[in-house]
Amino acid sequence: MHKTVSKNRFKTLGKLLAKNGIDISYVADWSSSMMHDTDQPRLGSGNYNGIPGWYFTKADKNDFTSKEKSLIKELFASKKFKVVSVNDGEMEFDNDRYFYPSISFILNK
């Protein structure tokens, strides 16, 4: 079961990534005639070796660089999260679906 975590902590992570040049996807606001992103990162839930966690996806198809991967781990640790993996993008085996690069993470105990 997920521990309740304030959505503001995820917003803080998103801002921290953006400040360091790492662009992730954000929730879209469709309430007006023009769609625009909110300040809430698009958050997925996952389970990593039996530990509940979350993931962010990158806003584009460009994979994270080695330097970005190291930086992401440092940034998340500074906010008491542990990065489980930083994944490159991947095309499904029959070329009908693309999985964007992602950051999988859990609470750091």
DSSP file (Angstrom, degrees, kcal/mol; ACC not computed):
  #  RESIDUE AA STRUCTURE BP1 BP2  ACC     N-H-->O    O-->H-N    N-H-->O    O-->H-N    TCO  KAPPA ALPHA  PHI   PSI    X-CA   Y-CA   Z-CA
    1    1 A M              0   0    0      0, 0.0     2,-0.2     0, 0.0     0, 0.0   0.000 360.0 360.0 360.0 138.3    0.0    0.0    0.0
    2    2 A H        -     0   0    0     49,-0.1     2,-0.3     1,-0.1    51,-0.1  -0.486 360.0-126.2 -70.5 135.5    1.2    3.5   -0.9
    3    3 A K        -     0   0    0     -2,-0.2     2,-0.3    49,-0.1    -1,-0.1  -0.631  39.2 -99.8 -73.4 141.0    2.1    5.7    2.0
    4    4 A T        -     0   0    0     -2,-0.3     2,-0.4     1,-0.0    -1,-0.1  -0.497  47.3-177.1 -67.8 124.6    0.2    9.0    1.6
    5    5 A V        -     0   0    0     -2,-0.3     5,-0.1    -3,-0.0    -3,-0.0  -0.991  29.7-111.7-126.8 130.7    2.5   11.6    0.1
    6    6 A S    >>  -     0   0    0     -2,-0.4     3,-1.5     1,-0.2     4,-0.8  -0.317  18.5-131.3 -60.2 137.1    1.5   15.2   -0.4
    7    7 A K  H 3> S+     0   0    0      1,-0.3     4,-2.0     2,-0.2    -1,-0.2   0.745 105.4  71.0 -62.5 -20.1    1.2   16.1   -4.1
    8    8 A N  H 3> S+     0   0    0      1,-0.2     4,-2.3     2,-0.2    -1,-0.3   0.819  90.8  58.0 -65.3 -29.5    3.3   19.2   -3.2
    9    9 A R  H <> S+     0   0    0     -3,-1.5     4,-1.8     2,-0.2    -1,-0.2   0.882 107.5  46.8 -66.8 -36.0    6.4   16.9   -2.7
   10   10 A F  H  X S+     0   0    0     -4,-0.8     4,-2.4     2,-0.2    -2,-0.2   0.871 110.3  52.6 -72.4 -36.1    6.0   15.7   -6.3
   11   11 A K  H  X S+     0   0    0     -4,-2.0     4,-2.5     2,-0.2    -2,-0.2   0.912 107.8  52.5 -61.8 -41.5    5.6   19.3   -7.5
   12   12 A T  H  X S+     0   0    0     -4,-2.3     4,-2.3     1,-0.2    -2,-0.2   0.911 108.9  49.3 -61.3 -43.2    8.8   20.1   -5.6
   13   13 A L  H  X S+     0   0    0     -4,-1.8     4,-2.5     2,-0.2    -1,-0.2   0.923 110.6  50.8 -61.1 -44.0   10.6   17.2   -7.4
   14   14 A G  H  X S+     0   0    0     -4,-2.4     4,-2.6     1,-0.2    -2,-0.2   0.912 111.5  47.1 -60.0 -44.2    9.3   18.5  -10.8
   15   15 A K  H  X S+     0   0    0     -4,-2.5     4,-2.6     2,-0.2    -1,-0.2   0.888 111.3  51.8 -64.7 -39.6   10.5   22.0  -10.1
   16   16 A L  H  X S+     0   0    0     -4,-2.3     4,-1.0     2,-0.2    -2,-0.2   0.905 111.2  47.0 -64.7 -42.0   13.9   20.7   -9.0
   17   17 A L  H ><>S+     0   0    0     -4,-2.5     5,-2.8     2,-0.2     3,-0.7   0.938 112.9  49.0 -63.5 -46.7   14.3   18.7  -12.2
   18   18 A A  H ><5S+     0   0    0     -4,-2.6     3,-2.0     1,-0.2    -2,-0.2   0.899 106.4  56.4 -60.2 -41.7   13.2   21.6  -14.4
   19   19 A K  H 3<5S+     0   0    0     -4,-2.6    -1,-0.2     1,-0.3    -2,-0.2   0.787 109.4  48.0 -60.2 -27.1   15.7   23.9  -12.6
   20   20 A N  T <<5S-     0   0    0     -4,-1.0    -1,-0.3    -3,-0.7    -2,-0.2   0.171 124.9-101.4-101.8  16.3   18.4   21.4  -13.6
   21   21 A G  T < 5S+     0   0    0     -3,-2.0     2,-0.6     1,-0.2    -3,-0.2   0.657  79.6 131.9  79.2  17.0   17.3   21.2  -17.2
   22   22 A I      < -     0   0    0     -5,-2.8     2,-0.6    -6,-0.1    -1,-0.2  -0.911  43.3-154.2-107.4 115.6   15.5   17.8  -17.0
   23   23 A D        +     0   0    0     -2,-0.6    36,-1.8    -3,-0.1    37,-0.4  -0.785  16.5 176.0 -99.0 117.6   12.1   18.0  -18.6
   24   24 A I  B     -A   58   0A   0     -2,-0.6    34,-0.3    34,-0.3     2,-0.2  -0.688  36.6 -89.4-111.3 169.6    9.3   15.7  -17.4
   25   25 A S        -     0   0    0     32,-2.7    17,-2.4    -2,-0.2     2,-0.3  -0.502  39.5-157.1 -79.0 146.8    5.7   15.4  -18.4
   26   26 A Y  E     -B   41   0B   0     15,-0.3     2,-0.1    -2,-0.2    13,-0.1  -0.868  28.1 -92.3-121.8 156.8    3.0   17.4  -16.6
   27   27 A V  E     -     0   0B   0     13,-3.0    11,-3.1    -2,-0.3     2,-0.3  -0.450  45.0-127.7 -65.6 136.0   -0.7   16.9  -16.2
   28   28 A A  E     -B   37   0B   0      9,-0.2     2,-0.7    -2,-0.1     9,-0.2  -0.648   7.6-140.3 -88.9 143.7   -2.7   18.8  -18.8
   29   29 A D  E     +B   36   0B   0      7,-3.5     7,-1.4    -2,-0.3     3,-0.3  -0.920  23.3 172.8-103.4 113.9   -5.5   21.3  -18.0
   30   30 A W        +     0   0    0     -2,-0.7    -1,-0.1     5,-0.2     5,-0.1   0.256  50.2 102.0-101.7   9.8   -8.3   20.9  -20.5
   31   31 A S  S    S+     0   0    0      3,-0.1     2,-0.2     2,-0.0    -1,-0.2   0.695  77.2  51.2 -74.6 -18.7  -10.7   23.2  -18.7
   32   32 A S  S    S-     0   0    0      2,-0.3     4,-0.0    -3,-0.3     0, 0.0  -0.541  99.9 -96.8-108.9 179.1  -10.2   26.2  -21.0
   33   33 A S  S    S+     0   0    0     -2,-0.2     2,-0.5     1,-0.1    -1,-0.0   0.737 113.1  56.1 -68.6 -21.4  -10.4   26.5  -24.8
   34   34 A M  S    S-     0   0    0      2,-0.0    -2,-0.3    -5,-0.0     2,-0.2  -0.959  85.8-133.3-114.6 124.0   -6.6   26.2  -24.9
   35   35 A M        +     0   0    0     -2,-0.5     2,-0.3    -5,-0.1    -5,-0.2  -0.524  34.2 167.6 -71.9 138.0   -4.9   23.1  -23.4
   36   36 A H  E     -B   29   0B   0     -7,-1.4    -7,-3.5    -2,-0.2     2,-0.1  -0.985  36.3 -99.4-147.3 158.2   -1.9   23.9  -21.1
   37   37 A D  E     -B   28   0B   0     -2,-0.3    -9,-0.2    -9,-0.2     2,-0.1  -0.470  31.5-143.4 -75.6 146.7    0.2   22.0  -18.6
   38   38 A T  E     -     0   0B   0    -11,-3.1    -1,-0.1     2,-0.3    -9,-0.0  -0.250  30.7-102.7 -90.0-172.6   -0.4   22.5  -14.9
   39   39 A D  E    S+     0   0B   0     -2,-0.1   -24,-0.1   -13,-0.1   -25,-0.1   0.301  93.4 101.2 -94.9   9.4    2.4   22.6  -12.3
   40   40 A Q  E    S-     0   0B   0    -13,-0.3   -13,-3.0   -26,-0.1    -2,-0.3  -0.846  74.5-129.4 -97.0 115.5    1.5   18.9  -11.3
   41   41 A P  E     -B   26   0B   0      0, 0.0     2,-0.6     0, 0.0   -15,-0.3  -0.293  29.1-104.9 -59.6 146.3    4.0   16.4  -12.7
   42   42 A R        -     0   0    0    -17,-2.4    15,-0.5    15,-0.2     2,-0.5  -0.659  47.9-163.2 -74.7 116.8    2.3   13.4  -14.5
   43   43 A L  E     -C   56   0C   0     -2,-0.6     2,-0.3    13,-0.1    13,-0.2  -0.890  14.7-170.8-115.7 128.6    2.7   10.7  -11.9
   44   44 A G  E     -C   55   0C   0     11,-2.7    11,-2.1    -2,-0.5     2,-0.4  -0.804  19.6-129.6-109.3 157.8    2.4    6.9  -12.4
   45   45 A S  E     +C   54   0C   0     -2,-0.3     9,-0.3     9,-0.3     2,-0.3  -0.841  30.8 168.5-108.0 148.7    2.4    4.3   -9.7
   46   46 A G  E     -C   53   0C   0      7,-2.1     7,-2.8    -2,-0.4     2,-0.4  -0.893  31.6-128.2-146.3 173.9    4.5    1.2   -9.7
   47   47 A N  E     -C   52   0C   0     -2,-0.3     2,-0.7     5,-0.2    59,-0.0  -0.986  20.1-166.9-132.7 120.8    5.7   -1.6   -7.5
   48   48 A Y  E >  S-C   51   0C   0      3,-3.2     3,-1.2    -2,-0.4    -2,-0.0  -0.884  73.5 -32.0-118.5 101.4    9.4   -2.2   -7.3
   49   49 A N  T 3  S-     0   0    0     -2,-0.7    -1,-0.2     1,-0.3     0, 0.0   0.901 126.9 -45.5  53.7  44.5   10.4   -5.6   -5.7
   50   50 A G  T 3  S+     0   0    0      1,-0.2    -1,-0.3    -3,-0.0    -3,-0.0   0.445 117.3 115.1  83.0   0.6    7.3   -5.4   -3.5
   51   51 A I  E <   -C   48   0C   0     -3,-1.2    -3,-3.2   -49,-0.0    -1,-0.2  -0.911  66.0-128.0-106.4 121.8    7.9   -1.8   -2.6
   52   52 A P  E     +C   47   0C   0      0, 0.0    55,-0.5     0, 0.0    -5,-0.2  -0.400  46.5 139.9 -67.6 142.6    5.2    0.7   -3.7
   53   53 A G  E     -C   46   0C   0     -7,-2.8    -7,-2.1    53,-0.1     2,-0.3  -0.785  37.5-111.6-158.1-158.8    6.5    3.7   -5.6
   54   54 A W  E     -CD  45 105C   0     51,-2.8    51,-2.9    -9,-0.3     2,-0.3  -0.843  13.8-147.4-142.5 172.7    6.0    6.1   -8.5
   55   55 A Y  E     -CD  44 104C   0    -11,-2.1   -11,-2.7    -2,-0.3     2,-0.3  -0.993   2.7-153.6-148.8 149.3    7.4    7.1  -11.8
   56   56 A F  E     -CD  43 103C   0     47,-2.0    47,-2.5    -2,-0.3     2,-0.4  -0.861  18.1-142.4-108.6 150.5    7.7   10.3  -13.9
   57   57 A T  E     - D   0 102C   0    -15,-0.5   -32,-2.7    -2,-0.3    45,-0.2  -0.885  22.3-108.6-112.2 151.4    8.0   10.1  -17.7
   58   58 A K  B     -A   24   0A   0     43,-3.1   -34,-0.3    -2,-0.4    42,-0.1  -0.428  21.2-128.2 -73.1 150.3   10.2   12.4  -19.8
   59   59 A A  S    S+     0   0    0    -36,-1.8     2,-0.2    -2,-0.1   -35,-0.1   0.653  89.5  31.6 -76.2 -15.9    8.4   15.0  -21.9
   60   60 A D  S    S-     0   0    0    -37,-0.4    -2,-0.1     2,-0.2   -35,-0.1  -0.779  87.4-105.5-133.3 178.8   10.3   13.9  -25.1
   61   61 A K  S    S+     0   0    0     -2,-0.2     2,-0.4    39,-0.1    28,-0.2   0.426  78.4 115.2 -88.8   1.3   11.8   10.8  -26.6
   62   62 A N        -     0   0    0      1,-0.1    -2,-0.2    26,-0.1     3,-0.1  -0.582  67.6-124.2 -75.1 127.5   15.4   11.7  -25.9
   63   63 A D        -     0   0    0     -2,-0.4     2,-0.2     1,-0.1    25,-0.1  -0.253  30.3 -96.2 -66.4 157.0   17.0    9.3  -23.5
   64   64 A F        -     0   0    0     23,-0.2    -1,-0.1    38,-0.1     2,-0.1  -0.483  39.2-124.3 -70.2 143.6   18.6   10.7  -20.3
   65   65 A T     >  -     0   0    0     -2,-0.2     4,-2.4     1,-0.1     5,-0.2  -0.391  25.3-106.4 -79.9 166.7   22.4   11.2  -20.5
   66   66 A S  H  > S+     0   0    0      1,-0.2     4,-2.0     2,-0.2     5,-0.2   0.897 123.5  51.4 -59.4 -40.7   24.8    9.6  -18.0
   67   67 A K  H  > S+     0   0    0      1,-0.2     4,-2.4     2,-0.2    -1,-0.2   0.912 109.7  48.9 -64.0 -43.0   25.3   12.9  -16.4
   68   68 A E  H  > S+     0   0    0      1,-0.2     4,-2.9     2,-0.2    -2,-0.2   0.895 108.2  54.6 -63.9 -39.8   21.5   13.5  -16.1
   69   69 A K  H  X S+     0   0    0     -4,-2.4     4,-1.7     2,-0.2    -1,-0.2   0.918 111.1  44.7 -60.8 -44.0   21.0   10.0  -14.6
   70   70 A S  H  X S+     0   0    0     -4,-2.0     4,-1.8     2,-0.2    -1,-0.2   0.920 114.1  49.6 -64.7 -44.1   23.6   10.7  -11.8
   71   71 A L  H  X S+     0   0    0     -4,-2.4     4,-2.8     1,-0.2    -2,-0.2   0.898 107.0  54.9 -62.6 -42.0   22.1   14.2  -11.2
   72   72 A I  H  X S+     0   0    0     -4,-2.9     4,-2.6     1,-0.2     5,-0.2   0.920 107.4  50.2 -58.1 -45.5   18.5   12.7  -10.9
   73   73 A K  H  X S+     0   0    0     -4,-1.7     4,-2.0     1,-0.2    -1,-0.2   0.900 112.7  46.8 -61.1 -41.6   19.7   10.3   -8.2
   74   74 A E  H  X S+     0   0    0     -4,-1.8     4,-1.8     2,-0.2    -2,-0.2   0.919 112.6  49.2 -65.7 -44.7   21.3   13.1   -6.3
   75   75 A L  H  X S+     0   0    0     -4,-2.8     4,-0.6     1,-0.2    -2,-0.2   0.917 112.6  46.5 -63.3 -44.5   18.3   15.4   -6.6
   76   76 A F  H ><>S+     0   0    0     -4,-2.6     5,-2.3     1,-0.2     3,-1.1   0.900 110.2  53.5 -66.2 -40.2   15.8   12.7   -5.5
   77   77 A A  H ><5S+     0   0    0     -4,-2.0     3,-1.7     1,-0.3    -1,-0.2   0.868 102.0  59.3 -61.5 -36.0   18.0   11.7   -2.5
   78   78 A S  H 3<5S+     0   0    0     -4,-1.8    -1,-0.3     1,-0.3    -2,-0.2   0.706 108.5  45.6 -66.5 -18.1   18.1   15.3   -1.4
   79   79 A K  T <<5S-     0   0    0     -3,-1.1    -1,-0.3    -4,-0.6    -2,-0.2   0.126 125.0-101.2-110.1  17.8   14.3   15.2   -1.1
   80   80 A K  T < 5S+     0   0    0     -3,-1.7    28,-2.1     1,-0.3     2,-0.3   0.833  83.4 121.5  66.7  37.3   14.2   11.8    0.7
   81   81 A F  E   < -E  107   0C   0     -5,-2.3     2,-0.5    26,-0.3    -1,-0.3  -0.932  53.2-140.4-121.5 151.8   13.3    9.7   -2.3
   82   82 A K  E     -E  106   0C   0     24,-2.9    24,-2.5    -2,-0.3     2,-0.5  -0.960  15.2-133.2-114.1 126.1   15.3    6.8   -3.7
   83   83 A V  E     -E  105   0C   0     -2,-0.5    22,-0.3    22,-0.2     3,-0.1  -0.653  18.2-173.7 -77.2 123.7   15.6    6.3   -7.5
   84   84 A V  E     -     0   0C   0     20,-2.6     2,-0.3    -2,-0.5    21,-0.2   0.878  67.7 -18.4 -82.6 -43.5   15.0    2.7   -8.4
   85   85 A S  E     -E  104   0C   0     19,-1.4    19,-3.0     2,-0.0     2,-0.5  -0.984  44.2-145.0-161.1 152.9   15.8    3.1  -12.0
   86   86 A V  E     -E  103   0C   0     -2,-0.3     2,-0.3    17,-0.2    17,-0.2  -0.966  35.9-159.6-119.6 109.2   16.3    5.7  -14.8
   87   87 A N  E     -E  102   0C   0     15,-2.5    15,-1.5    -2,-0.5   -23,-0.2  -0.697  11.8-132.9-101.3 140.4   15.0    4.0  -17.9
   88   88 A D        -     0   0    0     -2,-0.3   -26,-0.1    13,-0.2    14,-0.1  -0.420  42.2 -87.2 -76.6 161.8   15.7    4.8  -21.5
   89   89 A G        -     0   0    0    -28,-0.2     2,-0.3    -2,-0.1    11,-0.2  -0.286  47.5-164.3 -66.5 157.5   12.9    4.9  -24.0
   90   90 A E  E     -F   99   0D   0      9,-2.3     9,-3.2    -3,-0.1     2,-0.4  -0.981  18.1-138.5-152.2 133.5   11.9    1.7  -25.7
   91   91 A M  E     -F   98   0D   0     -2,-0.3     7,-0.2     7,-0.2     4,-0.0  -0.768  37.1-110.7 -88.6 133.9    9.8    0.7  -28.7
   92   92 A E    >   -     0   0    0      5,-3.4     3,-2.6    -2,-0.4     5,-0.1  -0.255  36.2-101.0 -61.3 154.7    7.6   -2.4  -28.1
   93   93 A F  T 3  S+     0   0    0      1,-0.3    -1,-0.1     2,-0.1    -2,-0.1   0.740 122.1  43.7 -55.1 -30.0    8.6   -5.5  -29.9
   94   94 A D  T 3  S-     0   0    0      3,-0.1    -1,-0.3     0, 0.0    -2,-0.1   0.195 110.9-117.8-104.2  18.7    6.0   -5.1  -32.7
   95   95 A N  S <  S+     0   0    0     -3,-2.6    -2,-0.1     2,-0.2     3,-0.1   0.733  84.1 111.9  58.8  28.5    6.6   -1.4  -33.2
   96   96 A D  S    S+     0   0    0      1,-0.2     2,-0.3    -4,-0.0    -1,-0.1   0.501  74.6  34.5-108.3  -2.7    3.1   -0.3  -32.2
   97   97 A R        -     0   0    0     -5,-0.1    -5,-3.4     2,-0.0     2,-0.4  -0.983  62.6-152.6-152.5 139.2    3.8    1.4  -28.9
   98   98 A Y  E     -F   91   0D   0     -2,-0.3     2,-0.6    -7,-0.2    -7,-0.2  -0.927   8.1-150.5-112.9 133.8    6.7    3.5  -27.5
   99   99 A F  E     -F   90   0D   0     -9,-3.2    -9,-2.3    -2,-0.4     3,-0.1  -0.918  23.0-133.6-102.1 117.6    7.5    3.8  -23.8
  100  100 A Y        -     0   0    0     -2,-0.6   -39,-0.1   -11,-0.2   -13,-0.1  -0.247  34.3 -84.3 -67.2 154.8    9.0    7.2  -23.0
  101  101 A P        -     0   0    0      0, 0.0   -43,-3.1     0, 0.0     2,-0.3  -0.291  60.4-169.9 -55.2 145.6   12.2    7.4  -20.8
  102  102 A S  E     -DE  57  87C   0    -15,-1.5   -15,-2.5   -45,-0.2     2,-0.5  -0.935  29.9-137.7-144.2 162.7   11.2    7.3  -17.2
  103  103 A I  E     -DE  56  86C   0    -47,-2.5   -47,-2.0    -2,-0.3     2,-0.4  -0.984  21.5-163.7-121.5 115.6   12.4    7.8  -13.6
  104  104 A S  E     +DE  55  85C   0    -19,-3.0   -20,-2.6    -2,-0.5   -19,-1.4  -0.852  20.0 165.8-101.7 135.4   11.1    5.2  -11.1
  105  105 A F  E     -DE  54  83C   0    -51,-2.9   -51,-2.8    -2,-0.4     2,-0.3  -0.974  22.4-163.6-150.8 160.7   11.4    6.0   -7.4
  106  106 A I  E     - E   0  82C   0    -24,-2.5   -24,-2.9    -2,-0.3     2,-0.2  -0.840  43.4 -79.6-133.5 169.3   10.3    5.1   -3.9
  107  107 A L  E     - E   0  81C   0    -55,-0.5     2,-0.7    -2,-0.3   -26,-0.3  -0.549  46.2-125.9 -68.9 139.5   10.3    6.8   -0.5
  108  108 A N              0   0    0    -28,-2.1    -1,-0.1    -2,-0.2   -25,-0.0  -0.807 360.0 360.0 -90.7 117.7   13.8    6.6    1.1
  109  109 A K              0   0    0     -2,-0.7    -1,-0.1   -27,-0.0   -28,-0.0   0.467 360.0 360.0 -88.3 360.0   13.4    5.1    4.5
